[in-house]
Amino acid sequence: MGLIKCPGCGKVISDSVKICPYCGNLTSGVEEKSQKSGKIGRKAMIALLAVLAIALISLLLVMASKGCTRNQDTATRQTETGMQETDAGSGAIYKNNGKYAEVVAPEIPAQLEFCGEKIDFDRVDMAERLDRELTNTIYNSANSSIIIKRANRYFPLLAKLLKANNIPEDMLYLAVAESSLNANSVSPAGAVGMWQFMPSAGKEYGLEINDEVDERYDVEKETVAACKFLRKAYTEYRNWATACTSYNAGMGGISKNLEEQLESNSLNLKLNSETSRYVFRIIAYKIFLQDPKKYGYRISSGQLYQPIEYDIVEVSSEVPSWASWAKSHGISYMQLRDANPWIRSTKLTNSAGNVYKVKIPKKESLYLSKTNKKVYNKNWVVD
């Protein structure tokens, strides 16, 4: 037997008394309950701290594991050039022996032949203008890679048409500069096609342009139209570089500037930035496409876009539905439009009774596994 304090009134009473005689509160089990609660609270706190400690240790182990995995996954991959590539998430792009890879400036030739005419780059401004365009071309790797692949498909056709129209083969690179060899290219100003004709110029050089037919999208016909312009410009200026400049700015504007600035060659003119850079961009593409491997491009023959072979069907009447017409010829509407981008509507009225040559891609040209691999320029590929 002992004494305890009543939790209600604080009076000292016997621990055998269950009800305090002073205040009437229960006294039995209170202290025991309080002690048990305290013990339970302390145990819960200890358990919680233990769980948190285990969780923290687990987290640290997981992070360490991921770090090791990343180091393994992003272990530098040796490239043909001796550079090592690391994970972009590490904050480093390319390293070589712990140093960032060198960015190599291309060499600028002292002299170069373009369309059979020699162009000298000894003059400071000439060298720097070419340097700017060649550097942009080389280091715009995504677009330049696609250009190489497209060139394998289109250069054979374009070169044949240029030769047939007595235009230098170097004008291939004008088409590259105009559209990156994209037959469906449309400029903000409204120029269309691989050679980027405006509507008025297209009609002037014999192209049909309306809501149902736009021959600026016809690679062959637009190439012939470009040849007509270039031949006319060369006849006027007797200089191919100036003829190219006029292709960008128009013959009227170039003739006026030549007269006002007392010059005979457009490369010596003070012009707006776009036109001033134009011929140098064309020349840069010539230098680059002669040997892309020299600038680190690694493309295999199987990655080049192959020329597509077609059957030709002549259409001289109305076509109520090109989709139905396509199905009747064994292809889809999408394949018809891809092969004939000059078709600009779902139907053809053809009230004039014109004859249109519609291309039907041959089946073997539609599948990589059945296509014959051809390489237009061996310098484009590594195999």
Legacy VTK file of the C-alpha trace (Angstrom):
# vtk DataFile Version 3.0
C-alpha trace
ASCII
DATASET POLYDATA
POINTS 383 float
0.000 0.000 0.000
1.206 3.501 -0.791
0.130 7.032 -1.404
-0.762 8.751 -4.656
-1.993 12.161 -5.773
-5.540 12.413 -7.041
-5.375 13.489 -10.692
-8.526 15.575 -10.128
-7.905 17.647 -7.004
-4.249 16.871 -6.221
-4.921 15.631 -2.701
-2.732 12.842 -1.358
-4.765 9.673 -0.841
-4.166 5.965 -0.467
-3.384 4.060 -3.657
-5.993 1.509 -2.676
-8.799 4.070 -2.992
-10.567 3.873 -6.349
-12.649 7.043 -5.890
-11.177 10.245 -4.409
-13.127 11.153 -1.232
-12.447 14.846 -1.871
-13.488 15.330 -5.522
-15.115 12.033 -6.481
-12.790 11.377 -9.494
-11.590 7.903 -10.407
-8.015 7.306 -9.303
-7.404 3.633 -10.015
-5.429 2.866 -13.278
-4.915 6.502 -14.281
-1.216 6.589 -13.557
-0.786 3.137 -15.061
-2.627 4.183 -18.205
-0.583 7.336 -18.447
2.601 5.363 -18.076
1.481 2.869 -20.698
0.590 5.728 -23.110
3.990 7.248 -22.604
5.646 3.924 -23.288
3.526 3.381 -26.418
4.314 6.920 -27.688
8.031 6.390 -27.235
7.921 3.044 -28.991
5.978 4.549 -31.919
8.481 7.365 -32.232
11.406 4.919 -32.231
9.667 2.747 -34.870
8.978 5.797 -37.068
12.589 6.938 -36.855
13.730 3.430 -37.764
11.463 3.359 -40.840
12.717 6.778 -41.961
16.319 5.700 -41.534
15.736 2.546 -43.589
13.968 4.582 -46.319
16.820 7.079 -46.471
19.420 4.327 -46.747
17.388 2.632 -49.507
17.117 5.903 -51.441
20.860 6.480 -51.230
21.522 2.953 -52.479
19.142 3.393 -55.446
20.736 6.721 -56.426
24.185 5.188 -56.236
23.030 2.276 -58.380
21.600 4.601 -61.040
24.800 6.587 -61.079
26.793 3.448 -61.788
24.352 2.378 -64.511
24.500 5.782 -66.173
28.273 5.679 -66.108
28.098 2.317 -67.847
25.367 3.273 -70.336
27.029 6.538 -71.240
30.522 5.159 -71.275
31.916 7.120 -74.113
31.310 5.627 -77.524
34.357 5.895 -79.735
33.620 7.387 -83.147
35.513 7.139 -86.392
36.915 10.596 -85.894
38.408 9.681 -82.523
35.861 11.772 -80.611
33.931 10.263 -77.730
30.232 10.850 -77.290
28.707 11.107 -73.810
25.179 11.311 -72.506
23.578 14.694 -73.144
22.138 14.666 -69.649
25.617 14.781 -68.159
26.048 18.323 -69.398
28.846 17.369 -71.797
28.194 16.873 -75.497
31.379 15.560 -77.031
34.650 14.959 -75.259
38.003 13.687 -76.330
40.416 12.697 -73.577
38.545 14.953 -71.173
38.461 17.931 -73.541
35.668 19.265 -75.699
35.972 18.206 -79.315
37.473 20.664 -81.724
35.212 22.503 -84.158
37.204 22.573 -87.367
36.823 25.553 -89.686
36.650 24.504 -93.340
39.419 25.488 -95.705
38.467 28.089 -98.297
39.941 27.534 -101.763
42.014 30.303 -103.306
40.166 29.762 -106.552
37.243 27.662 -107.731
35.548 26.877 -111.026
31.806 27.412 -111.162
29.849 26.727 -114.351
33.141 26.711 -116.239
34.105 30.165 -114.950
36.909 30.748 -112.451
36.093 32.668 -109.292
38.929 34.080 -107.181
38.636 34.066 -103.377
41.855 35.901 -102.566
39.966 39.103 -101.843
39.087 39.260 -98.146
35.353 39.830 -98.554
35.069 37.028 -101.127
36.794 34.527 -98.836
34.751 35.515 -95.795
31.441 35.350 -97.636
32.200 31.837 -98.833
33.507 30.876 -95.385
30.201 31.889 -93.808
28.099 29.805 -96.186
30.359 26.757 -96.171
30.529 26.745 -92.371
26.737 27.047 -92.134
26.312 24.183 -94.598
28.760 21.845 -92.902
27.484 22.394 -89.368
23.793 22.346 -90.254
24.202 18.595 -90.190
20.541 17.526 -90.045
19.527 19.404 -93.185
22.774 18.675 -95.015
22.416 14.925 -94.376
18.927 14.972 -95.877
20.212 16.929 -98.885
22.807 14.247 -99.626
20.120 11.563 -99.506
17.720 13.528 -101.712
20.476 14.382 -104.182
20.902 10.688 -104.913
17.274 10.561 -106.040
17.020 13.827 -107.946
20.474 14.657 -109.333
20.316 12.022 -112.103
17.063 13.515 -113.421
18.047 17.162 -112.929
21.492 16.700 -114.509
19.891 15.104 -117.558
17.447 17.992 -117.976
20.150 20.643 -117.466
22.303 19.030 -120.134
19.381 18.757 -122.540
18.755 22.492 -122.123
22.428 23.491 -122.441
22.733 24.652 -118.825
25.892 23.899 -116.760
25.615 20.971 -114.385
26.697 23.206 -111.497
23.166 24.631 -111.534
22.222 21.495 -109.604
23.446 23.375 -106.562
21.134 26.295 -107.264
18.211 23.902 -106.793
19.787 22.757 -103.522
20.115 26.348 -102.328
16.541 27.132 -103.317
14.690 24.259 -101.678
17.074 21.665 -100.226
15.732 19.529 -103.102
12.239 19.481 -101.595
9.735 19.374 -104.461
6.936 20.440 -102.090
8.750 23.442 -100.661
6.724 26.643 -100.246
8.386 29.893 -99.194
6.712 32.549 -97.009
6.528 34.757 -100.104
4.641 32.089 -102.053
7.449 30.632 -104.171
6.829 26.951 -104.810
8.647 23.798 -105.786
12.229 22.631 -106.056
13.176 25.727 -108.092
10.928 28.109 -106.139
8.920 29.884 -108.830
6.493 32.630 -107.942
3.096 32.353 -109.714
3.779 35.168 -112.190
7.226 33.855 -113.123
5.910 30.311 -113.407
3.234 31.352 -115.882
5.744 33.485 -117.795
7.926 30.433 -118.352
5.117 28.129 -119.415
3.807 26.511 -116.254
0.098 25.915 -115.682
-1.009 27.247 -112.308
-4.595 27.091 -111.058
-6.687 25.550 -108.286
-6.501 22.043 -109.726
-3.071 21.990 -111.360
0.167 23.667 -110.289
3.088 22.610 -112.450
5.578 24.347 -110.168
5.323 21.107 -108.169
6.243 19.080 -111.264
10.004 18.599 -110.899
10.630 18.027 -114.604
8.524 20.906 -115.897
9.761 23.351 -113.295
13.359 22.377 -114.072
12.784 23.158 -117.744
11.267 26.509 -116.747
14.335 27.260 -114.597
16.580 26.403 -117.547
14.706 28.900 -119.708
15.207 31.654 -117.136
18.900 30.885 -116.656
19.572 30.772 -120.386
17.858 34.138 -120.806
19.824 35.626 -117.895
23.128 34.325 -119.216
22.385 35.779 -122.619
21.883 39.128 -120.897
24.922 39.092 -118.575
27.360 36.606 -120.172
28.265 35.491 -116.676
26.786 32.538 -114.810
27.300 33.928 -111.315
25.354 37.047 -112.270
22.678 34.889 -113.911
22.322 33.057 -110.563
22.058 36.334 -108.676
19.276 37.448 -110.988
17.474 34.171 -110.291
17.230 35.325 -106.684
16.543 39.032 -107.150
15.141 39.292 -110.670
16.842 40.472 -113.810
15.393 43.977 -113.569
16.846 44.645 -110.142
20.280 43.215 -110.946
20.540 45.096 -114.234
19.698 48.341 -112.451
22.317 47.737 -109.734
24.991 46.827 -112.271
24.339 50.058 -114.098
24.198 52.249 -110.989
27.298 50.752 -109.374
29.287 50.604 -112.635
29.939 46.874 -112.378
29.707 43.921 -114.766
29.654 41.100 -112.207
27.038 40.761 -109.458
29.626 39.480 -106.965
30.962 43.035 -106.777
27.588 44.623 -106.058
26.330 46.052 -102.787
23.023 44.204 -102.377
20.680 43.119 -99.617
21.993 40.352 -97.365
19.960 37.521 -98.881
20.943 38.291 -102.472
24.552 39.074 -101.557
24.910 35.652 -99.938
23.044 33.717 -102.634
25.805 32.725 -105.071
28.187 31.923 -102.209
25.573 29.583 -100.749
25.325 27.790 -104.098
29.119 27.457 -104.312
29.254 26.216 -100.709
26.833 23.418 -101.584
29.007 22.493 -104.554
32.103 22.234 -102.347
30.245 20.280 -99.674
28.474 17.828 -101.987
31.623 16.999 -103.911
32.958 15.198 -100.828
30.817 15.241 -97.659
33.051 12.609 -96.035
35.776 15.232 -95.871
33.589 17.090 -93.373
32.754 14.083 -91.220
29.509 12.876 -92.835
29.071 9.113 -92.664
26.242 7.785 -94.836
25.918 4.279 -96.263
24.568 3.475 -99.714
21.499 1.875 -98.165
20.586 5.162 -96.494
20.467 7.184 -99.717
17.040 7.902 -101.228
16.703 5.942 -104.444
15.249 7.235 -107.721
11.649 6.101 -108.096
10.608 4.390 -111.304
7.206 5.087 -112.802
4.738 3.987 -115.406
3.193 6.943 -117.246
-0.533 7.219 -117.958
-1.794 10.070 -120.141
-4.989 11.775 -119.006
-6.807 14.046 -121.447
-10.328 14.047 -120.023
-12.118 14.948 -116.820
-11.285 13.048 -113.642
-14.243 13.291 -111.228
-12.307 11.645 -108.411
-8.543 11.226 -108.271
-8.995 8.811 -105.352
-11.134 6.484 -107.501
-8.725 6.924 -110.404
-5.805 5.957 -108.180
-7.566 2.842 -106.871
-8.357 1.751 -110.425
-4.627 1.937 -111.200
-3.553 -0.086 -108.185
-2.264 2.674 -105.896
-3.648 4.799 -103.079
-4.654 8.450 -103.359
-1.694 9.336 -101.127
0.730 7.516 -103.443
-0.803 9.265 -106.445
-0.357 12.697 -104.869
3.183 11.931 -103.700
4.165 10.886 -107.224
2.306 13.791 -108.824
2.402 16.775 -106.449
1.237 19.033 -109.285
-2.256 17.618 -108.663
-3.758 20.178 -106.286
-7.365 19.034 -106.018
-9.389 15.873 -105.496
-10.663 16.164 -109.075
-9.630 17.380 -112.542
-12.092 19.414 -114.580
-9.847 19.739 -117.664
-12.327 21.707 -119.745
-9.504 22.608 -122.151
-8.763 18.966 -122.876
-5.083 19.211 -121.913
-2.955 16.089 -121.829
-1.411 15.347 -118.434
1.221 12.694 -117.830
0.383 10.992 -114.562
3.067 8.932 -112.854
2.231 5.545 -111.368
5.087 4.334 -109.143
6.240 0.834 -109.929
5.678 -1.626 -107.121
9.362 -2.413 -106.619
10.091 1.292 -106.098
7.718 1.453 -103.137
9.658 -0.965 -100.921
13.199 -0.693 -99.601
13.711 -4.442 -99.829
12.924 -4.479 -103.562
14.709 -1.308 -104.640
17.948 -1.515 -106.602
20.601 0.437 -104.707
22.202 3.095 -106.896
24.795 5.673 -105.846
25.090 8.844 -107.924
28.339 9.994 -106.289
30.654 7.482 -104.576
32.017 10.302 -102.384
28.643 10.468 -100.626
28.908 7.047 -99.000
31.311 5.167 -96.754
30.717 1.675 -98.156
LINES 1 384
383 0 1 2 3 4 5 6 7 8 9 10 11 12 13 14 15 16 17 18 19 20 21 22 23 24 25 26 27 28 29 30 31 32 33 34 35 36 37 38 39 40 41 42 43 44 45 46 47 48 49 50 51 52 53 54 55 56 57 58 59 60 61 62 63 64 65 66 67 68 69 70 71 72 73 74 75 76 77 78 79 80 81 82 83 84 85 86 87 88 89 90 91 92 93 94 95 96 97 98 99 100 101 102 103 104 105 106 107 108 109 110 111 112 113 114 115 116 117 118 119 120 121 122 123 124 125 126 127 128 129 130 131 132 133 134 135 136 137 138 139 140 141 142 143 144 145 146 147 148 149 150 151 152 153 154 155 156 157 158 159 160 161 162 163 164 165 166 167 168 169 170 171 172 173 174 175 176 177 178 179 180 181 182 183 184 185 186 187 188 189 190 191 192 193 194 195 196 197 198 199 200 201 202 203 204 205 206 207 208 209 210 211 212 213 214 215 216 217 218 219 220 221 222 223 224 225 226 227 228 229 230 231 232 233 234 235 236 237 238 239 240 241 242 243 244 245 246 247 248 249 250 251 252 253 254 255 256 257 258 259 260 261 262 263 264 265 266 267 268 269 270 271 272 273 274 275 276 277 278 279 280 281 282 283 284 285 286 287 288 289 290 291 292 293 294 295 296 297 298 299 300 301 302 303 304 305 306 307 308 309 310 311 312 313 314 315 316 317 318 319 320 321 322 323 324 325 326 327 328 329 330 331 332 333 334 335 336 337 338 339 340 341 342 343 344 345 346 347 348 349 350 351 352 353 354 355 356 357 358 359 360 361 362 363 364 365 366 367 368 369 370 371 372 373 374 375 376 377 378 379 380 381 382
